[in-house]
Structure formats: C-alpha cells, structure tokens
C-alpha cells in the first residue's frame, strides 16, 4: 500500500456488500467475510473473499478481546469504506442495511419447477414462511450446510445438523426418501419425520403451496419447527460449541433417536465439517 493510498487522504472509496461468513473463529475479533458489489464476481469462492473489521459502538471496550462483538448474520447487506483507498484490500464495515431476504418468483419457479401462478398463490399471504428458492451448493449436503450457516448457525452446529440428516436420509440428503415402517409408522424426508411431525410437514407444505418433497420446503420446515414446537432443541443446538457436541445435541433433542447410531452421526458431521470448511 502506497503512502498516498489510505483513508483520510484525498481518496475515499465506499462499498456495498453481502456477508457470507460471520464466524471469525480464528481471531475472535468479530470480523466478517464479505462479497463486495462490483468487485467480487460470483466466480470468486467465498473462502477467497476478504475479511472486514466492523465498527462497534463506543460503549464497547474495543481492545483486548473484551466486550461484545457484532450480531451481523450471514446474508446481511452492509456498507463501509476501504481503509487503503484504491488498493481496496482493507474493508471496514460501518453499518448494515436492514432487509428481508425473499426469493423472487423466478428463483422459486426455477428451483421448484412450479408455474408462476403457483408461486404467486404461495406469496399472497405475507405472514407465511416461503422456502428459500435458490440455495447455493452443488450437492444437497452443501445446500443444507449453506442454508444453516446462512441462518446464523456456526460451522460446527451446521455440520452437526447436516450430519444427522445424512444419517437419516443417506449421505446424499435425499428429501424424497420414505421408510414405510419406522416403528409401525411412515417416516419421510431428510429428518425422517414421522407421526404428528410428518403430518405437520404435510400441513406446512400445503400452507405454503410447495411440495413436501422439495429440499427447500423441508429446510424451511426445520426452521419452522425450531421457531415453534422445537424451540428447546434450537436452544440446545445454539449452545453446542464443537462438531461432536452439535451432532449429539441434534440427535438427542431434535431427532430423538434411540442413540444406537450416535457414533455414525458424529462421524458424518465431522465429514461434513471437513468437506465444507
């Protein structure tokens, strides 16, 4: 960086961007990884994007790792300045722009294969939760992982969740898988919902006018459960700090299996963590 190229000189360069990773586990400085509009094309992998420091209120210590870090979530729209001017390698986030991430009709129709008419019908009631229409990832496992990190789960917690789904619905995370006789009842989908929870999935998919067999519907239903009947499971998962702990917690409080395959769930969660982080 040249001596002429720093913020405070006659060079001011602002930016807008989107947070793709808020888990600054290495330094715990509250930094975020951002994709900056007009600079970082979609061809650039998330892992190659720059880390940006974030301005915090003057009510926080701001030194020595003390105080609270920011609460910005993945997907948040932010703005800021480059501290190195035109070199544009040292971004500083000044604030966020509140937004509600809602897929377009085109995104929903491309992902689900539905007609525009069906999409419009599902969007008439703004109080309904509409599944994410365009989840990044080349496999269902990667899409699930990106979905949950985008919902604010840590990399470890997301791995624990997806590892359990891999144990329930095969490593490919098959949303159409059906076990016709799970303890005398049907079990369906990535979490192998059964009994009243399977009925809840069917009712939820009908309410939002989306097929229960769609991965997007089932991921959205997981969050629907977390925010409703499975609040306790969500609270426990949020408290988990390691991949193994998260895998066990998801199994114990969300899947509620007999525990006989817990070792497999941990192994699959570790593999998910290794693959995607």
C-alpha positions in Angstrom: 0.0 0.0 0.0 1.5 3.3 -1.0 1.7 6.2 1.5 -0.8 8.2 -0.7 -3.4 5.5 -0.6 -5.0 5.5 2.8 -8.4 6.6 4.1 -8.2 10.2 5.3 -6.2 11.3 2.3 -8.0 12.7 -0.7 -9.1 9.2 -1.7 -12.5 8.0 -0.4 -13.9 4.7 -1.6 -17.1 3.3 -0.2 -18.6 -0.1 -0.9 -21.8 -2.1 -0.5 -21.6 -5.9 0.1 -23.1 -9.0 1.5 -21.8 -11.0 4.5 -21.0 -14.6 3.5 -19.3 -15.7 6.7 -19.7 -14.2 10.2 -17.8 -16.9 12.0 -14.4 -15.4 12.7 -13.3 -18.3 14.8 -9.6 -17.9 14.3 -9.1 -14.5 15.9 -12.5 -13.9 17.5 -12.4 -10.2 16.6 -15.9 -10.0 15.2 -14.8 -9.7 11.6 -17.0 -10.8 8.7 -16.2 -12.1 5.3 -17.9 -10.1 2.6 -18.7 -10.2 -1.1 -18.5 -6.6 -2.3 -20.8 -5.5 -5.1 -18.9 -4.6 -8.3 -15.6 -6.0 -7.1 -16.2 -9.7 -6.3 -17.8 -11.7 -9.1 -19.7 -15.0 -8.5 -16.6 -16.8 -9.8 -14.7 -16.0 -6.6 -15.1 -18.6 -3.9 -16.4 -17.5 -0.5 -13.2 -18.7 1.1 -11.2 -16.3 -1.0 -13.2 -13.2 -0.1 -11.7 -10.6 2.3 -12.3 -10.3 6.0 -13.6 -6.9 7.1 -13.4 -5.4 10.6 -16.7 -4.0 11.9 -17.2 -0.7 13.7 -18.7 -1.2 17.2 -20.4 1.3 19.5 -18.2 3.4 21.7 -19.9 1.7 24.7 -17.8 -1.4 24.0 -14.1 -1.6 25.2 -12.8 -2.3 21.7 -9.5 -3.6 22.9 -8.0 -6.9 24.2 -10.9 -9.0 23.1 -13.2 -7.6 25.7 -16.8 -6.6 25.2 -19.5 -7.8 22.7 -18.9 -8.5 19.1 -21.4 -7.5 16.3 -24.5 -9.6 15.7 -24.5 -9.3 11.9 -25.8 -12.5 10.2 -24.8 -14.2 7.0 -26.7 -12.6 4.1 -26.8 -9.2 5.8 -26.3 -6.2 3.4 -23.6 -3.9 4.7 -21.8 -0.7 3.6 -18.4 0.7 4.5 -15.1 2.1 3.4 -11.8 0.8 2.2 -9.1 1.9 4.7 -6.4 1.6 1.9 -8.2 3.7 -0.7 -8.0 2.5 -4.3 -6.0 -0.6 -3.3 -9.3 -1.9 -1.9 -7.8 -4.7 0.2 -8.8 -3.5 3.7 -12.5 -3.1 4.1 -14.2 -1.7 7.2 -17.9 -2.2 7.7 -19.6 0.9 9.0 -23.2 -0.4 9.3 -25.9 -2.6 7.8 -29.0 -2.1 5.7 -31.9 -4.0 7.1 -33.5 -6.3 4.6 -35.8 -9.3 4.4 -34.4 -12.0 2.1 -37.3 -13.2 0.0 -36.8 -15.1 -3.2 -38.1 -13.8 -6.5 -40.9 -15.6 -8.4 -38.3 -16.6 -11.0 -36.0 -18.1 -8.3 -38.8 -20.1 -6.8 -40.1 -21.4 -10.2 -36.6 -22.4 -11.3 -35.8 -24.2 -8.1 -39.1 -26.0 -7.6 -40.3 -26.3 -11.2 -43.6 -24.7 -10.3 -45.6 -22.3 -12.5 -45.7 -18.6 -11.9 -49.3 -19.0 -10.9 -48.4 -21.4 -8.1 -45.6 -19.1 -6.9 -47.9 -16.1 -6.8 -50.5 -18.1 -4.9 -47.9 -19.1 -2.3 -46.8 -15.4 -1.9 -50.2 -13.8 -1.3 -50.1 -14.2 2.4 -47.0 -12.2 3.6 -47.2 -13.8 7.0 -46.3 -17.2 5.6 -42.8 -18.6 5.5 -41.7 -19.2 2.0 -38.8 -21.7 1.4 -35.6 -20.3 0.1 -35.7 -20.7 -3.7 -32.1 -20.6 -4.6 -29.7 -22.3 -2.2 -26.1 -22.3 -3.2 -24.3 -25.6 -3.4 -23.5 -28.3 -5.9 -24.9 -31.1 -3.7 -27.8 -31.4 -1.3 -25.4 -31.7 1.6 -23.7 -28.4 0.6 -27.0 -26.7 0.1 -28.1 -27.8 3.6 -24.8 -26.6 5.1 -25.0 -23.2 3.4 -28.7 -22.9 4.4 -28.0 -23.3 8.1 -24.9 -21.2 8.2 -27.0 -18.6 6.5 -29.4 -18.8 9.4 -26.7 -17.9 11.8 -25.6 -21.4 13.0 -21.9 -21.8 13.5 -19.9 -24.1 11.1 -19.8 -26.7 13.9 -23.6 -26.5 14.6 -24.5 -26.7 10.9 -22.2 -29.7 10.5 -24.0 -31.4 13.4 -27.4 -30.8 11.8 -26.4 -31.9 8.3 -24.5 -34.9 9.7 -27.8 -36.1 11.4 -29.7 -35.6 8.1 -27.1 -37.7 6.3 -27.6 -40.4 8.9 -31.4 -40.2 8.5 -31.7 -39.8 4.7 -28.4 -41.2 3.3 -25.3 -39.3 2.6 -26.9 -37.6 -0.4 -29.5 -36.0 1.8 -32.5 -37.3 -0.1 -35.6 -35.3 0.6 -37.9 -37.9 -1.1 -36.7 -40.9 1.0 -39.6 -42.8 2.7 -39.3 -45.5 5.3 -42.8 -47.2 5.2 -42.4 -48.8 8.6 -40.4 -46.9 11.2 -41.8 -48.4 14.4 -45.1 -49.0 12.7 -45.4 -45.6 11.1 -44.2 -43.9 7.9 -41.0 -41.8 8.2 -40.3 -39.3 5.4 -37.7 -36.7 4.3 -34.3 -35.5 5.3 -35.1 -35.7 9.0 -37.3 -38.8 8.7 -40.3 -37.0 10.2 -42.9 -39.5 11.5 -46.3 -39.5 13.2 -47.6 -36.0 14.1 -44.4 -34.3 12.9 -44.9 -35.9 9.4 -48.4 -34.6 9.5 -47.1 -31.2 10.5 -44.7 -31.3 7.4 -47.6 -32.1 5.1 -49.8 -29.3 6.6 -46.9 -26.9 6.3 -46.2 -27.7 2.7 -49.9 -27.3 1.9 -50.0 -23.9 3.7 -47.2 -22.5 1.6 -48.3 -24.3 -1.6 -44.9 -26.1 -2.0 -44.3 -29.8 -2.5 -43.2 -31.6 0.7 -40.6 -33.4 -1.4 -38.6 -30.3 -2.2 -35.4 -29.8 -0.2 -36.2 -26.1 0.1 -39.6 -26.9 1.7 -38.0 -29.3 4.2 -35.2 -26.9 5.2 -37.8 -24.2 5.7 -39.9 -26.6 7.8 -36.9 -27.3 10.0 -36.7 -23.6 10.8 -40.5 -23.6 11.3 -40.1 -26.3 13.9 -37.1 -24.5 15.5 -39.2 -21.4 15.9 -42.2 -23.3 17.2 -42.5 -26.7 18.7 -38.8 -27.4 18.7 -37.6 -24.2 20.4 -35.9 -26.3 23.1 -33.9 -28.2 20.5 -32.9 -25.0 18.9 -31.7 -23.5 22.2 -29.6 -26.6 22.9 -28.1 -26.6 19.4 -27.2 -23.0 19.7 -25.3 -23.8 22.9 -23.1 -26.5 21.3 -19.6 -25.5 20.5 -18.0 -28.4 18.8 -18.9 -30.7 15.9 -19.2 -33.7 18.1 -21.3 -31.8 20.6 -23.6 -30.4 17.9 -24.1 -33.9 16.4 -25.1 -35.4 19.7 -27.3 -32.5 20.6 -29.2 -32.6 17.3 -29.7 -36.3 17.7 -30.8 -36.1 21.4 -33.1 -33.1 21.2 -34.3 -32.8 17.6 -34.2 -36.2 16.0 -34.7 -38.0 19.4 -33.4 -41.4 18.1 -32.6 -44.3 20.4 -29.0 -43.3 20.3 -27.7 -46.5 18.8 -26.3 -44.8 15.7 -24.9 -41.8 17.5 -21.3 -42.6 16.6 -22.2 -42.7 13.0 -23.9 -39.3 13.3 -20.7 -37.8 14.8 -18.6 -39.3 12.1 -20.9 -37.9 9.3 -20.9 -34.5 11.0 -17.1 -34.5 11.1 -17.0 -35.3 7.4 -19.4 -32.5 6.6 -17.3 -30.1 8.6 -14.1 -31.3 6.8 -15.7 -31.0 3.3 -17.2 -27.6 3.6 -14.8 -25.7 5.9 
